[in-house]
Amino acid sequence: MASSRAADNISAFDATAYANERSRQEGFSTCYDTAACNGTIGVDYDCEKFFLTADTPYECSGYRLPTEAQWEYAARAGTTTAFYSGDIREADVLGECIEDPAMTAIGWYCWNSDNRTHAVAQKIANGWGLYDVSGNAAEWCNDLFDGLGYGEGPLTNPTGTLITSRDITPPVQNARIQEWEDSSKDHDSCKSNTRCCASSAGADVGTGLRPARTKVD
C-alpha cells in the first residue's frame, strides 16, 4: 500500500483539536481545554485561548503536541550531529539551496522536493524508527516560542514556555513551530536544532503536526 503524503495546512488550533479528538476516540482524557474555540476545524477554526488541562504536559495521558525539548530529543535519537544522519555540508551563502548528502538520505528539502510535500516514510528513519523528522513538513510543538531556548522550566523534562495556565487569556501567538522544515526550505533549515516560530492561527503549506502521548501509570 502506498504511503500518504504528509498532512499540512494545519494551524496550532487545528492541531490541538485533532489531538483532543484522537484522545476521545481512543478513550484517553483530552489534554487541551478548547472551550474558547469555535468554527470548523481545517476551515475557520479559531481560539481566543486554549490551554493544557493538566499542570504539565507529562501529566496528561491523552494526545497532545510534543514539547520542543521532546521534539528535538526524539528527532536526534541520541545523535549530536546537525542531522541524525550526519554532519551538514556548509553552503557558501546562507540560505543557498545546495545538495547535502546527509539531508538527502533522510528527507525532502529544496534540493529534491519539487516544492511540495511527499509520501511519508520514503527516506531513512532515525535510530528510533521515526521518519521525516527533518524536512517534508514542519511540525507544531506545545511551547510558546522563546528566542533564548526552552524558557525557565526544569532542566530534566523541560516544559518550555507552556500553554498551561488558565490565566493566559490573550490569543496564543508565536507558538513554536519546529524548524519551518517544509519541503521548500534549504538544508540548513532542517537541522535538528533549528528553531523558529509562527502565529498559532497560521495554517501554511508545509505545516503539520506529530502528536505525542505520555504513558501515565
ChimeraX commands (.cxc) that place a marker at each C-alpha (Angstrom):
marker #1 position 0.00,0.00,0.00 radius 0.5
marker #1 position 1.36,3.42,-0.93 radius 0.5
marker #1 position 2.13,5.85,1.90 radius 0.5
marker #1 position 0.12,9.04,2.27 radius 0.5
marker #1 position 1.66,12.45,1.81 radius 0.5
marker #1 position 2.50,14.44,4.93 radius 0.5
marker #1 position -0.57,16.43,6.04 radius 0.5
marker #1 position -0.08,20.20,6.06 radius 0.5
marker #1 position -2.04,23.47,6.06 radius 0.5
marker #1 position -2.69,22.83,9.77 radius 0.5
marker #1 position -2.80,25.60,12.37 radius 0.5
marker #1 position -1.83,25.09,16.01 radius 0.5
marker #1 position -5.53,25.48,16.85 radius 0.5
marker #1 position -6.39,22.70,14.38 radius 0.5
marker #1 position -3.59,20.57,15.83 radius 0.5
marker #1 position -4.92,20.77,19.40 radius 0.5
marker #1 position -8.43,19.96,18.20 radius 0.5
marker #1 position -7.07,16.91,16.36 radius 0.5
marker #1 position -5.18,15.79,19.46 radius 0.5
marker #1 position -8.33,16.06,21.58 radius 0.5
marker #1 position -10.45,14.14,19.09 radius 0.5
marker #1 position -7.89,11.35,18.78 radius 0.5
marker #1 position -7.77,11.13,22.58 radius 0.5
marker #1 position -11.55,10.79,22.74 radius 0.5
marker #1 position -11.61,8.12,20.06 radius 0.5
marker #1 position -9.01,6.04,21.92 radius 0.5
marker #1 position -10.54,6.52,25.37 radius 0.5
marker #1 position -7.97,8.90,26.86 radius 0.5
marker #1 position -8.54,12.16,28.68 radius 0.5
marker #1 position -8.19,15.24,26.47 radius 0.5
marker #1 position -5.13,17.41,27.03 radius 0.5
marker #1 position -6.49,20.77,25.89 radius 0.5
marker #1 position -9.35,22.94,27.07 radius 0.5
marker #1 position -10.74,24.37,23.83 radius 0.5
marker #1 position -13.96,25.86,25.22 radius 0.5
marker #1 position -12.94,29.26,23.86 radius 0.5
marker #1 position -12.56,27.89,20.31 radius 0.5
marker #1 position -15.13,27.98,17.54 radius 0.5
marker #1 position -15.54,27.45,13.83 radius 0.5
marker #1 position -14.86,24.48,11.58 radius 0.5
marker #1 position -11.60,22.61,12.05 radius 0.5
marker #1 position -9.42,23.00,9.00 radius 0.5
marker #1 position -11.52,25.87,7.66 radius 0.5
marker #1 position -12.01,28.77,10.07 radius 0.5
marker #1 position -11.27,27.23,13.46 radius 0.5
marker #1 position -10.12,29.95,15.85 radius 0.5
marker #1 position -9.38,30.12,19.57 radius 0.5
marker #1 position -9.49,33.09,21.90 radius 0.5
marker #1 position -7.29,30.90,24.06 radius 0.5
marker #1 position -6.53,27.25,24.72 radius 0.5
marker #1 position -4.55,25.63,27.49 radius 0.5
marker #1 position -3.48,22.32,28.94 radius 0.5
marker #1 position -5.92,20.53,31.21 radius 0.5
marker #1 position -3.03,19.30,33.42 radius 0.5
marker #1 position -0.32,21.21,35.25 radius 0.5
marker #1 position 2.33,19.88,32.85 radius 0.5
marker #1 position 2.06,18.05,29.53 radius 0.5
marker #1 position 3.66,14.98,31.08 radius 0.5
marker #1 position 0.67,14.57,33.42 radius 0.5
marker #1 position -1.89,14.21,30.64 radius 0.5
marker #1 position -2.47,10.69,29.31 radius 0.5
marker #1 position -4.08,11.79,26.06 radius 0.5
marker #1 position -2.61,13.04,22.78 radius 0.5
marker #1 position -1.02,16.48,22.62 radius 0.5
marker #1 position 1.68,18.42,20.84 radius 0.5
marker #1 position 5.20,17.47,21.96 radius 0.5
marker #1 position 7.24,19.96,23.93 radius 0.5
marker #1 position 10.09,21.50,22.00 radius 0.5
marker #1 position 12.59,19.53,24.09 radius 0.5
marker #1 position 10.74,16.28,23.41 radius 0.5
marker #1 position 10.63,17.01,19.70 radius 0.5
marker #1 position 14.37,17.60,19.42 radius 0.5
marker #1 position 15.21,14.65,21.67 radius 0.5
marker #1 position 13.10,12.34,19.52 radius 0.5
marker #1 position 14.43,13.78,16.26 radius 0.5
marker #1 position 18.06,13.36,17.29 radius 0.5
marker #1 position 17.59,9.79,18.57 radius 0.5
marker #1 position 20.82,10.02,20.52 radius 0.5
marker #1 position 22.85,11.84,17.87 radius 0.5
marker #1 position 24.71,15.14,18.27 radius 0.5
marker #1 position 25.31,16.00,14.60 radius 0.5
marker #1 position 23.33,18.52,12.55 radius 0.5
marker #1 position 21.10,15.75,11.19 radius 0.5
marker #1 position 20.59,12.32,12.67 radius 0.5
marker #1 position 22.29,11.06,9.51 radius 0.5
marker #1 position 25.48,13.07,9.96 radius 0.5
marker #1 position 27.14,16.46,9.69 radius 0.5
marker #1 position 25.94,19.27,7.45 radius 0.5
marker #1 position 27.57,20.43,4.23 radius 0.5
marker #1 position 28.28,24.12,4.65 radius 0.5
marker #1 position 26.92,26.42,1.93 radius 0.5
marker #1 position 28.95,29.37,0.62 radius 0.5
marker #1 position 25.90,31.63,1.01 radius 0.5
marker #1 position 23.44,31.41,3.91 radius 0.5
marker #1 position 20.11,30.08,2.66 radius 0.5
marker #1 position 21.59,28.84,-0.63 radius 0.5
marker #1 position 19.94,25.70,-1.96 radius 0.5
marker #1 position 22.65,23.09,-2.29 radius 0.5
marker #1 position 22.65,19.31,-2.22 radius 0.5
marker #1 position 23.57,17.86,1.15 radius 0.5
marker #1 position 24.11,14.07,1.09 radius 0.5
marker #1 position 23.21,13.64,4.77 radius 0.5
marker #1 position 19.94,15.53,4.34 radius 0.5
marker #1 position 19.06,13.91,1.02 radius 0.5
marker #1 position 19.26,10.50,2.66 radius 0.5
marker #1 position 16.64,11.32,5.29 radius 0.5
marker #1 position 14.26,13.97,3.99 radius 0.5
marker #1 position 12.72,16.27,1.43 radius 0.5
marker #1 position 14.00,19.83,1.14 radius 0.5
marker #1 position 14.62,22.46,-1.55 radius 0.5
marker #1 position 17.06,20.25,-3.47 radius 0.5
marker #1 position 14.79,17.25,-4.01 radius 0.5
marker #1 position 11.23,18.16,-3.03 radius 0.5
marker #1 position 9.94,19.89,-6.18 radius 0.5
marker #1 position 8.48,22.40,-3.70 radius 0.5
marker #1 position 5.83,20.03,-2.32 radius 0.5
marker #1 position 5.36,17.50,0.44 radius 0.5
marker #1 position 5.92,13.84,-0.30 radius 0.5
marker #1 position 4.68,10.47,0.89 radius 0.5
marker #1 position 5.95,9.71,4.37 radius 0.5
marker #1 position 8.47,7.01,5.25 radius 0.5
marker #1 position 10.24,7.07,1.89 radius 0.5
marker #1 position 13.61,8.07,3.35 radius 0.5
marker #1 position 15.85,6.59,6.05 radius 0.5
marker #1 position 14.37,6.61,9.57 radius 0.5
marker #1 position 16.35,7.75,12.58 radius 0.5
marker #1 position 17.70,5.35,15.17 radius 0.5
marker #1 position 14.36,5.23,16.97 radius 0.5
marker #1 position 12.35,4.44,13.86 radius 0.5
marker #1 position 10.96,7.94,13.24 radius 0.5
marker #1 position 10.62,9.11,9.65 radius 0.5
marker #1 position 10.52,12.63,8.19 radius 0.5
marker #1 position 11.53,14.48,11.32 radius 0.5
marker #1 position 13.81,16.53,9.07 radius 0.5
marker #1 position 12.20,18.02,6.00 radius 0.5
marker #1 position 8.86,17.29,4.32 radius 0.5
marker #1 position 6.58,19.15,6.78 radius 0.5
marker #1 position 7.13,21.47,9.72 radius 0.5
marker #1 position 5.56,20.29,12.97 radius 0.5
marker #1 position 3.89,22.26,15.75 radius 0.5
marker #1 position 5.18,21.99,19.31 radius 0.5
marker #1 position 3.37,22.81,22.55 radius 0.5
marker #1 position 5.74,25.56,23.70 radius 0.5
marker #1 position 5.31,29.24,23.17 radius 0.5
marker #1 position 8.37,30.39,21.26 radius 0.5
marker #1 position 11.23,31.63,23.42 radius 0.5
marker #1 position 14.17,33.04,21.48 radius 0.5
marker #1 position 16.54,32.15,24.33 radius 0.5
marker #1 position 15.76,28.44,24.36 radius 0.5
marker #1 position 13.45,26.27,26.43 radius 0.5
marker #1 position 12.49,29.05,28.85 radius 0.5
marker #1 position 12.79,28.93,32.64 radius 0.5
marker #1 position 11.47,25.41,33.14 radius 0.5
marker #1 position 13.34,22.48,34.71 radius 0.5
marker #1 position 16.43,21.01,33.06 radius 0.5
marker #1 position 15.03,17.49,33.36 radius 0.5
marker #1 position 11.95,17.04,31.17 radius 0.5
marker #1 position 11.88,20.77,30.34 radius 0.5
marker #1 position 8.44,22.17,29.70 radius 0.5
marker #1 position 9.49,25.36,27.95 radius 0.5
marker #1 position 7.19,28.37,27.99 radius 0.5
marker #1 position 3.99,26.38,28.11 radius 0.5
marker #1 position 0.31,26.89,27.49 radius 0.5
marker #1 position -0.54,25.58,30.94 radius 0.5
marker #1 position -2.25,28.33,32.85 radius 0.5
marker #1 position -5.88,29.37,32.70 radius 0.5
marker #1 position -4.59,32.87,33.43 radius 0.5
marker #1 position -3.15,33.14,29.92 radius 0.5
marker #1 position -6.00,34.90,28.15 radius 0.5
marker #1 position -4.58,36.55,25.00 radius 0.5
marker #1 position -4.58,34.63,21.73 radius 0.5
marker #1 position -1.55,32.38,21.66 radius 0.5
marker #1 position 0.77,33.92,19.12 radius 0.5
marker #1 position 4.23,32.77,18.08 radius 0.5
marker #1 position 3.68,29.23,19.28 radius 0.5
marker #1 position 6.85,27.45,18.40 radius 0.5
marker #1 position 6.80,25.62,15.10 radius 0.5
marker #1 position 9.54,23.12,14.51 radius 0.5
marker #1 position 12.16,24.41,12.15 radius 0.5
marker #1 position 9.97,25.52,9.26 radius 0.5
marker #1 position 11.21,22.21,7.92 radius 0.5
marker #1 position 8.86,22.18,4.97 radius 0.5
marker #1 position 9.87,20.78,1.63 radius 0.5
marker #1 position 10.88,24.10,0.06 radius 0.5
marker #1 position 13.49,25.04,2.69 radius 0.5
marker #1 position 17.24,24.75,2.40 radius 0.5
marker #1 position 19.17,22.03,4.21 radius 0.5
marker #1 position 20.34,24.37,6.98 radius 0.5
marker #1 position 16.70,24.98,7.97 radius 0.5
marker #1 position 16.22,21.26,8.55 radius 0.5
marker #1 position 18.87,20.73,11.24 radius 0.5
marker #1 position 17.68,19.05,14.42 radius 0.5
marker #1 position 18.30,22.19,16.47 radius 0.5
marker #1 position 16.96,24.87,14.13 radius 0.5
marker #1 position 14.10,26.82,15.70 radius 0.5
marker #1 position 11.54,29.31,14.55 radius 0.5
marker #1 position 8.01,30.42,15.27 radius 0.5
marker #1 position 4.66,31.29,13.75 radius 0.5
marker #1 position 1.23,32.52,14.75 radius 0.5
marker #1 position -0.88,29.74,16.25 radius 0.5
marker #1 position -3.68,30.66,13.87 radius 0.5
marker #1 position -1.48,30.24,10.82 radius 0.5
marker #1 position -2.22,27.29,8.56 radius 0.5
marker #1 position 0.54,27.29,5.98 radius 0.5
marker #1 position 1.66,24.97,3.23 radius 0.5
marker #1 position 4.22,22.63,4.73 radius 0.5
marker #1 position 2.99,22.98,8.32 radius 0.5
marker #1 position 1.65,19.87,10.07 radius 0.5
marker #1 position 1.91,18.01,13.36 radius 0.5
marker #1 position 3.33,14.91,15.01 radius 0.5
marker #1 position 1.23,14.17,18.11 radius 0.5
marker #1 position 2.76,12.80,21.28 radius 0.5
marker #1 position 1.34,10.93,24.26 radius 0.5
marker #1 position 2.77,10.33,27.73 radius 0.5
marker #1 position 2.26,6.88,29.18 radius 0.5
marker #1 position 0.80,7.66,32.59 radius 0.5
marker #1 position 0.70,4.77,35.09 radius 0.5
marker link #1:1,2 radius 0.2
marker link #1:2,3 radius 0.2
marker link #1:3,4 radius 0.2
marker link #1:4,5 radius 0.2
marker link #1:5,6 radius 0.2
marker link #1:6,7 radius 0.2
marker link #1:7,8 radius 0.2
marker link #1:8,9 radius 0.2
marker link #1:9,10 radius 0.2
marker link #1:10,11 radius 0.2
marker link #1:11,12 radius 0.2
marker link #1:12,13 radius 0.2
marker link #1:13,14 radius 0.2
marker link #1:14,15 radius 0.2
marker link #1:15,16 radius 0.2
marker link #1:16,17 radius 0.2
marker link #1:17,18 radius 0.2
marker link #1:18,19 radius 0.2
marker link #1:19,20 radius 0.2
marker link #1:20,21 radius 0.2
marker link #1:21,22 radius 0.2
marker link #1:22,23 radius 0.2
marker link #1:23,24 radius 0.2
marker link #1:24,25 radius 0.2
marker link #1:25,26 radius 0.2
marker link #1:26,27 radius 0.2
marker link #1:27,28 radius 0.2
marker link #1:28,29 radius 0.2
marker link #1:29,30 radius 0.2
marker link #1:30,31 radius 0.2
marker link #1:31,32 radius 0.2
marker link #1:32,33 radius 0.2
marker link #1:33,34 radius 0.2
marker link #1:34,35 radius 0.2
marker link #1:35,36 radius 0.2
marker link #1:36,37 radius 0.2
marker link #1:37,38 radius 0.2
marker link #1:38,39 radius 0.2
marker link #1:39,40 radius 0.2
marker link #1:40,41 radius 0.2
marker link #1:41,42 radius 0.2
marker link #1:42,43 radius 0.2
marker link #1:43,44 radius 0.2
marker link #1:44,45 radius 0.2
marker link #1:45,46 radius 0.2
marker link #1:46,47 radius 0.2
marker link #1:47,48 radius 0.2
marker link #1:48,49 radius 0.2
marker link #1:49,50 radius 0.2
marker link #1:50,51 radius 0.2
marker link #1:51,52 radius 0.2
marker link #1:52,53 radius 0.2
marker link #1:53,54 radius 0.2
marker link #1:54,55 radius 0.2
marker link #1:55,56 radius 0.2
marker link #1:56,57 radius 0.2
marker link #1:57,58 radius 0.2
marker link #1:58,59 radius 0.2
marker link #1:59,60 radius 0.2
marker link #1:60,61 radius 0.2
marker link #1:61,62 radius 0.2
marker link #1:62,63 radius 0.2
marker link #1:63,64 radius 0.2
marker link #1:64,65 radius 0.2
marker link #1:65,66 radius 0.2
marker link #1:66,67 radius 0.2
marker link #1:67,68 radius 0.2
marker link #1:68,69 radius 0.2
marker link #1:69,70 radius 0.2
marker link #1:70,71 radius 0.2
marker link #1:71,72 radius 0.2
marker link #1:72,73 radius 0.2
marker link #1:73,74 radius 0.2
marker link #1:74,75 radius 0.2
marker link #1:75,76 radius 0.2
marker link #1:76,77 radius 0.2
marker link #1:77,78 radius 0.2
marker link #1:78,79 radius 0.2
marker link #1:79,80 radius 0.2
marker link #1:80,81 radius 0.2
marker link #1:81,82 radius 0.2
marker link #1:82,83 radius 0.2
marker link #1:83,84 radius 0.2
marker link #1:84,85 radius 0.2
marker link #1:85,86 radius 0.2
marker link #1:86,87 radius 0.2
marker link #1:87,88 radius 0.2
marker link #1:88,89 radius 0.2
marker link #1:89,90 radius 0.2
marker link #1:90,91 radius 0.2
marker link #1:91,92 radius 0.2
marker link #1:92,93 radius 0.2
marker link #1:93,94 radius 0.2
marker link #1:94,95 radius 0.2
marker link #1:95,96 radius 0.2
marker link #1:96,97 radius 0.2
marker link #1:97,98 radius 0.2
marker link #1:98,99 radius 0.2
marker link #1:99,100 radius 0.2
marker link #1:100,101 radius 0.2
marker link #1:101,102 radius 0.2
marker link #1:102,103 radius 0.2
marker link #1:103,104 radius 0.2
marker link #1:104,105 radius 0.2
marker link #1:105,106 radius 0.2
marker link #1:106,107 radius 0.2
marker link #1:107,108 radius 0.2
marker link #1:108,109 radius 0.2
marker link #1:109,110 radius 0.2
marker link #1:110,111 radius 0.2
marker link #1:111,112 radius 0.2
marker link #1:112,113 radius 0.2
marker link #1:113,114 radius 0.2
marker link #1:114,115 radius 0.2
marker link #1:115,116 radius 0.2
marker link #1:116,117 radius 0.2
marker link #1:117,118 radius 0.2
marker link #1:118,119 radius 0.2
marker link #1:119,120 radius 0.2
marker link #1:120,121 radius 0.2
marker link #1:121,122 radius 0.2
marker link #1:122,123 radius 0.2
marker link #1:123,124 radius 0.2
marker link #1:124,125 radius 0.2
marker link #1:125,126 radius 0.2
marker link #1:126,127 radius 0.2
marker link #1:127,128 radius 0.2
marker link #1:128,129 radius 0.2
marker link #1:129,130 radius 0.2
marker link #1:130,131 radius 0.2
marker link #1:131,132 radius 0.2
marker link #1:132,133 radius 0.2
marker link #1:133,134 radius 0.2
marker link #1:134,135 radius 0.2
marker link #1:135,136 radius 0.2
marker link #1:136,137 radius 0.2
marker link #1:137,138 radius 0.2
marker link #1:138,139 radius 0.2
marker link #1:139,140 radius 0.2
marker link #1:140,141 radius 0.2
marker link #1:141,142 radius 0.2
marker link #1:142,143 radius 0.2
marker link #1:143,144 radius 0.2
marker link #1:144,145 radius 0.2
marker link #1:145,146 radius 0.2
marker link #1:146,147 radius 0.2
marker link #1:147,148 radius 0.2
marker link #1:148,149 radius 0.2
marker link #1:149,150 radius 0.2
marker link #1:150,151 radius 0.2
marker link #1:151,152 radius 0.2
marker link #1:152,153 radius 0.2
marker link #1:153,154 radius 0.2
marker link #1:154,155 radius 0.2
marker link #1:155,156 radius 0.2
marker link #1:156,157 radius 0.2
marker link #1:157,158 radius 0.2
marker link #1:158,159 radius 0.2
marker link #1:159,160 radius 0.2
marker link #1:160,161 radius 0.2
marker link #1:161,162 radius 0.2
marker link #1:162,163 radius 0.2
marker link #1:163,164 radius 0.2
marker link #1:164,165 radius 0.2
marker link #1:165,166 radius 0.2
marker link #1:166,167 radius 0.2
marker link #1:167,168 radius 0.2
marker link #1:168,169 radius 0.2
marker link #1:169,170 radius 0.2
marker link #1:170,171 radius 0.2
marker link #1:171,172 radius 0.2
marker link #1:172,173 radius 0.2
marker link #1:173,174 radius 0.2
marker link #1:174,175 radius 0.2
marker link #1:175,176 radius 0.2
marker link #1:176,177 radius 0.2
marker link #1:177,178 radius 0.2
marker link #1:178,179 radius 0.2
marker link #1:179,180 radius 0.2
marker link #1:180,181 radius 0.2
marker link #1:181,182 radius 0.2
marker link #1:182,183 radius 0.2
marker link #1:183,184 radius 0.2
marker link #1:184,185 radius 0.2
marker link #1:185,186 radius 0.2
marker link #1:186,187 radius 0.2
marker link #1:187,188 radius 0.2
marker link #1:188,189 radius 0.2
marker link #1:189,190 radius 0.2
marker link #1:190,191 radius 0.2
marker link #1:191,192 radius 0.2
marker link #1:192,193 radius 0.2
marker link #1:193,194 radius 0.2
marker link #1:194,195 radius 0.2
marker link #1:195,196 radius 0.2
marker link #1:196,197 radius 0.2
marker link #1:197,198 radius 0.2
marker link #1:198,199 radius 0.2
marker link #1:199,200 radius 0.2
marker link #1:200,201 radius 0.2
marker link #1:201,202 radius 0.2
marker link #1:202,203 radius 0.2
marker link #1:203,204 radius 0.2
marker link #1:204,205 radius 0.2
marker link #1:205,206 radius 0.2
marker link #1:206,207 radius 0.2
marker link #1:207,208 radius 0.2
marker link #1:208,209 radius 0.2
marker link #1:209,210 radius 0.2
marker link #1:210,211 radius 0.2
marker link #1:211,212 radius 0.2
marker link #1:212,213 radius 0.2
marker link #1:213,214 radius 0.2
marker link #1:214,215 radius 0.2
marker link #1:215,216 radius 0.2
marker link #1:216,217 radius 0.2
view
